[in-house]
Each structure stands twice: as structure tokens, then as C-alpha cells.
């Protein structure tokens, strides 16, 4: 085999090897996160128009193993979202079921599938981002840059059609 052909084959195989490495990283992350339950507190700062900073804090509880669990997220700050809660029931074979409780109106509402891609509480996150995803439901894509490689997780629906892409 000529050196030129070997170099060409290596160039073709490199993205496949990188994709497998990315898949292994995601799989290992999911493996390490497996637990019967989980509890944590989180916070984030949202920088809006005119550089106005809004801090949001929440508590999260999860029962069940990854991909087949019930998660409860309750906001604790600021006062305008305190008490707002989200219940996410994850299923291994379909999209999650999601409900939001709003204390100001004293009722819950189901988050419809078509609304899952909308922004969540003024952040760049969406309701869809709160779902637990299985690594097997993703296609790993790469884009080589001059200084680094970018990995994309392409989420596929049940018909293996592209639903969303994330870095």
C-alpha cells in the first residue's frame, strides 16, 4: 500500500475515531451519573438587556436511574420565581412528561411537546434541555477547526430523524 493511500485512509478514519472518543466520553459521563437518587442545589446568573444581572437558584431532586426517573426542580430565588416547580418524568423509550407548578396562580400546567424548545425562565435553556438523554439516541458529529475539534450531539427522534443539535 502506498504512503499516499495510507495517509488518505487515516484522514478518512480520524473523524470516526474522534466520534467514538466523544461517544465514549458521553457514555462514561452517564455511567458515573447513575444512581437511585440525586439531590443538588444550583444557581445561575442571567445577563439580560442593558447588562442587567438576574440570579436564579433552585433545588433539584431525582428518583430513579438515568433515563427512567422522576425529577423535581423547585426555584428558591428570586422572589418572582420562588416556589415555581417543574416535574419531569423521564422515559427510556419516549420523550419525558413535564408539568410546571406556578404558585402565583395556584395551578399546574402540562408542558406540551411543541413548547419544549422555548426558552426557560429567561435563560438560553429550554424545557427540552431538562430531559435526560440516552447516548444511543445521539449521533456524534465533529467539525475540525484550526486549533481544536468541535463535537456536536445530534439528537434523533424515534424515526432516527434529526431533532436538535448541541455543542
N, C-alpha and C positions, 0 to 999 in steps of 0.2 A: 504494500500500500504506500502510495507516495506521501511525502510530508505535507504537501498542499491539501490532499484529500483528508488526511488525518486532522489537520488543523480545522478544515471546514466542518468535519463531523463533530469535533469538540465544541466549535462555536454553536452548532445546532443543539447540542446536548446541554450546554450550560444553562439556558433558561429552564429546562426540565429539572435539572439538579437543584437550581435555586428555588423553583416552585416546590419541590419535595422538601427542601430545607424549611421553607416557610410553613408548609403543611405540618411538618414535624413540630415546629415551634408552637403553632396554634394547638395541636393535639396535646402537647406536653402541658401547655397552659391550662387546657380544660381538665387534664388528668389531675393536676395539682389542685384545682379548684373543687374537685369532687368531695362532697361532704353531705351528711344527712341534714345539716342545718348550718346557717351562717348568719351573723349579725354584725353590722358595722354602722358607723356614722360617717356622713360625708358632708362636704361643703364645696361650693364653687363661687367664683366671682364672675358676674356677667357685666361686661363693659358695653353700655349702650350708646345712644346718640349723645353727643357733647361730652363724651368720656365719663358719663355718669356710671358709677360702680354700684351694682346691686349684689349683695351677698345672700346666698340661699344655703340653708342647712337642712339635712334630713337624716332620718334613721331608717335603716333597711333590715328586714328580717326575711330569711328564706328557709323554707322547709322542703325537704326532698332533694333528690340528686339532680345534677345538672341536666337541663333539658326536659325534666319531668318533675317540676317543682311548683310551689306557690310562693310568690314573693310579695311582700307588703312594704311599701315605701311611704313614710309619713314625713311631711315637711314640718320643721320646728321653727324656722325663721325665714324671712322677716314676717312681721305681724300679718301682712296682707295675704300670705300663703300658709300661715301656721295652721296646722290641722288638716290641710288638704292631703288626701291619701290616695295611693294607687295600688290596686290589687292586680297582680299579673299571674295568671295560671298558665304555665308553660306545658306544652305537649310535645312529645318526641316526634309525632307524625303529622303535625299541622301547626298553623300559626297559634300564638297564645290568645287567651281570652283576657281582656283588660277592662277594668272598671275604675272610675275615679269618684271619690267622695269629696264633696265640697261643703264644708260646714256652714258657710255663709247662707246657702240656700237649703241646707239640711237634706240633701238627697245625693244619690249616686247616679252615675250615667255610664253606660257601656261605651267604650271607645271603639267606634266602628272601624272595620278593616280599611276603608278608604280614607280614614282620618289619621292613620298611624304614621304617615310620613310628615305630618305637620309638626311645627316647632313646639317644643315642650317648655313651658314656663319662661318664655323669652330667651331661651338658650339656643344653641345650634343643634341640640339633641332632639330626637323625635321619639314618639312613643314606640316606634319600631326598634329603636336602639336599645330599649329596655328588655327586649325579648332575649332569651338565651338561645344561642345558635349552635348547632352541631357542625363540627369541622367538615363532615362529609357533605353538608349542604352548600359548600362553598367551592368555587373554582378559584385557584390561586393564579393570579396573573402578575407578570413582572414588567417593569419598564426600566431599562438600564439608562442611567444618567452618566455624566462625566465623572462625578465624584462618588456616587452611591447608586444603589438599586432601590426602586420603589416597589413594594409589594401591595397588590390590590386583592381584597377578598371580594369576589363577585358572588353575591347571594342568588341562588337559583330557587325557583318555585317548584311545586310538585311535578310540573311538566318539564323540569330542567331548563326553563327559560330564565333569562337574566331579570332579576327583580331590582337589585341595587348594587352599588359598588362602594367600597370604603377603603381608605388607606390604612 
